[in-house]
């Protein structure tokens, strides 16, 4: 199947790109510059992995989101919270309806490119905080894409039954260099080690039994999952 892959430059989406390159014909990898604090750190890795695989890479500017939307994740927002990625304070990092906007654009690009599928790296742990990662939303969005395109573009979610540790295991098997991926929402010189995405990243490598190649500013004991 000819597919387009959403690739932010994080470990999940980079693994999805490598997986899609093995399983399908990848027309392009698409990234979005929407004004997040960590966009400058992650987008170069998306471009790097696409180039490594010989895949076209497109970055779509969506800077209006930083100007019009309220979220701690955006450059215009407040501080990034620290703690477990399922803690209630991580709701501060939600960018309203972000995935719907990105999937809509990518679906239009996919159909224009005569692609039949759109790959997103959504996984089983994404639903806890983010409404536009949950199963009901993704199912409805996939149906809207199918009905709203002549090609009946399919939304492919190859990791939906996997947790992040299992994605790390798959990525290692696919030869992904995780040192060349970015997770930290703070977007500093190195991963902070304390924000929700850093905690999730650290947990993933531990669960997978893999050496974590990431440089962290802090490696305090991991917080407990909220009850």
C-alpha positions in Angstrom: 0.0 0.0 0.0 1.2 3.5 -0.8 1.2 5.5 2.5 2.0 8.8 4.1 3.5 8.7 7.6 3.0 11.3 10.3 6.5 11.7 11.8 7.2 14.2 14.6 10.8 13.1 15.3 9.8 11.3 18.5 10.6 7.6 19.2 7.1 6.3 18.4 6.7 8.1 15.1 10.2 7.4 13.9 9.7 3.7 14.6 6.4 4.0 12.7 8.3 5.4 9.7 10.8 2.6 9.8 8.0 0.0 10.1 6.1 1.6 7.2 9.2 1.6 5.1 9.4 -2.2 5.7 5.7 -3.0 5.2 4.5 -0.5 2.6 5.5 1.9 -0.1 6.1 5.2 1.7 5.3 8.3 -0.4 6.3 10.8 2.3 6.8 11.5 5.9 4.9 14.6 7.2 5.8 16.7 10.2 4.1 19.8 11.6 5.6 23.0 12.9 2.8 24.2 15.2 4.8 26.3 17.6 5.5 23.8 20.4 8.5 24.4 22.7 10.1 21.2 21.4 9.5 21.5 17.7 13.0 22.9 17.0 14.5 19.9 18.7 12.3 17.1 17.2 11.7 18.2 13.6 15.4 17.8 12.5 15.3 14.2 13.6 12.2 13.5 11.5 14.0 14.9 8.5 17.1 12.9 9.3 15.3 9.6 9.5 13.3 10.3 6.3 16.6 11.1 4.5 18.2 7.9 5.9 15.4 5.9 4.5 15.3 7.7 1.2 11.8 9.1 1.9 10.4 12.5 1.0 9.9 14.7 4.0 7.5 17.6 4.3 7.1 20.0 7.2 3.8 21.8 7.3 3.7 25.2 9.1 0.8 25.6 11.6 2.1 28.5 13.6 -1.4 29.9 14.0 -1.8 27.3 16.7 0.8 28.9 18.9 -1.0 32.3 18.5 -4.6 31.1 18.9 -4.6 28.0 21.0 -4.0 27.7 24.8 -1.6 25.0 25.9 1.5 24.7 28.0 3.1 22.7 25.2 3.2 25.8 23.0 5.9 28.4 23.0 3.2 31.0 24.0 2.1 28.8 27.0 3.3 28.4 30.6 5.8 26.0 32.1 5.8 22.3 31.2 4.6 20.2 34.2 6.8 17.5 35.7 5.7 14.1 36.9 4.1 10.9 35.6 2.6 11.2 32.1 -0.8 10.0 33.3 -1.0 12.6 36.1 -3.8 15.2 36.0 -1.4 18.1 35.6 -0.3 16.8 32.2 -3.6 18.1 30.8 -1.7 21.4 30.6 0.2 20.0 27.6 -2.9 19.2 25.6 -3.1 21.2 22.4 -6.9 21.4 21.6 -7.9 19.2 18.7 -4.3 19.0 17.4 -4.5 15.5 16.0 -7.8 16.2 14.1 -6.1 19.2 12.4 -3.0 17.3 11.5 -4.8 14.2 10.4 -7.1 16.3 8.2 -4.2 18.0 6.5 -2.3 14.7 6.1 -5.4 13.0 4.6 -5.7 15.7 2.0 -2.0 15.4 1.2 -2.3 11.6 1.0 -5.2 11.7 -1.4 -3.4 14.3 -3.5 -0.4 12.0 -3.6 -2.6 9.0 -4.6 -1.7 7.3 -1.3 -4.2 4.8 0.1 -3.2 5.0 3.7 -2.1 7.3 6.5 0.1 5.9 9.3 0.0 7.4 12.8 2.0 6.0 15.7 -0.8 6.2 18.3 -0.3 3.5 21.0 -2.2 2.0 23.9 -0.9 4.5 26.4 -1.8 7.7 24.6 -5.4 7.8 25.6 -4.9 8.6 29.3 -4.6 12.4 29.0 -5.2 13.3 25.3 -8.8 13.2 24.1 -7.8 13.2 20.4 -5.7 10.0 20.9 -8.6 7.9 22.3 -10.1 5.0 20.5 -13.5 6.6 19.9 -11.9 9.7 18.4 -9.5 7.7 16.2 -12.2 5.4 15.0 -14.4 8.3 14.1 -11.5 10.2 12.4 -10.6 7.1 10.4 -14.2 6.8 9.2 -14.3 10.5 8.3 -11.1 10.2 6.3 -12.5 7.2 4.5 -15.8 8.8 3.7 -14.4 12.2 2.9 -11.9 11.1 0.2 -12.4 9.6 -3.2 -9.6 7.2 -2.5 -11.1 6.1 0.8 -7.9 6.9 2.6 -7.3 4.5 5.5 -6.1 5.5 8.9 -3.4 2.9 9.9 -2.5 2.5 13.5 0.0 -0.3 13.7 0.9 0.3 17.3 -2.5 0.7 18.8 -2.3 -2.5 20.8 1.3 -1.9 21.9 2.7 0.1 24.8 5.7 2.3 24.5 8.1 -0.4 25.8 6.9 -2.7 23.1 7.4 0.1 20.5 11.0 0.5 21.8 11.5 -3.2 21.3 10.2 -3.1 17.8 12.3 0.0 16.9 15.4 -1.7 18.1 14.7 -4.7 15.9 14.1 -2.3 13.0 17.5 -0.7 13.6 16.2 2.7 14.9 18.8 4.9 16.4 16.8 6.2 19.4 19.6 8.6 20.3 18.5 10.5 17.2 14.9 11.0 18.4 13.4 13.6 20.7 10.7 13.4 23.4 11.2 16.1 26.0 8.4 18.7 25.9 10.7 21.4 27.4 12.8 21.5 24.3 16.1 22.3 26.1 19.6 21.4 25.1 19.1 17.9 26.5 16.1 15.9 27.8 15.0 17.2 31.2 14.3 13.7 32.5 11.3 15.0 34.6 8.5 16.0 32.3 5.8 13.5 31.4 7.3 12.6 28.0 10.8 12.1 29.5 9.3 9.9 32.2 7.4 7.8 29.6 10.6 7.6 27.5 12.7 6.4 30.5 10.0 3.8 31.4 9.8 2.5 27.9 13.5 1.6 27.7 13.3 0.1 31.1 10.3 -2.0 30.2 12.0 -3.1 27.0 15.2 -4.0 28.8 17.2 -1.8 26.4 20.0 0.6 27.2 18.6 4.1 27.1 20.9 6.2 24.9 19.3 9.5 26.0 21.2 12.2 27.8 19.0 13.5 30.7 19.6 16.6 32.8 18.2 14.6 35.8 17.6 10.9 36.4 15.7 11.1 39.7 13.6 8.0 40.6 10.6 7.7 38.3 7.3 8.9 39.7 4.6 6.4 40.5 1.6 6.0 38.2 -1.4 7.8 39.6 -4.0 5.5 41.2 
